[in-house]
Amino acid sequence: MPEHVHLLMSEPPTGTPSAVLHRLKLSVSRRLRKRKKNSAQLALPFGEMEPLRAFWQARFYDFNVYSGGKVKEKLNYMHANPVVRRLVKHPKDWRWSSWGFYMKGEEGLIRIDSV
């Protein structure tokens, strides 16, 4: 989504989900701040602001997925979100979606470990 991310993850073997998200957010923000502008990317005004704002919000919303039915519910919500927001006509058209992986077994831009 243009202003938020959906992530379905399991409990990490070591550490906590908060620690995993901290490392992920730190890595992504550092990489994006170093990138040169590209027409295929969203316009991120790094370097044009004083002082530099935070890239991510300080907190995240978590939800414990406790059954196979809840996994399916959350995946359906995540896949439908860009359609509901009228960013695309079908979940397959959202380039960051895992829809193709779960529905057709296709690889996408991001590696996915099946749940």
HUQUI-V177222 format. One record per helix or strand. SS is the DSSP state (H for helix, E for strand). FROM is the first residue (numbers start at 1). LEN is the number of residues. If there is no record, write none. Layout:
BEGIN
ss=SS from=FROM len=LEN
ss=SS from=FROM len=LEN
END
This chain:
BEGIN
ss=H from=17 len=18
ss=H from=68 len=17
ss=H from=91 len=3
ss=H from=99 len=6
END
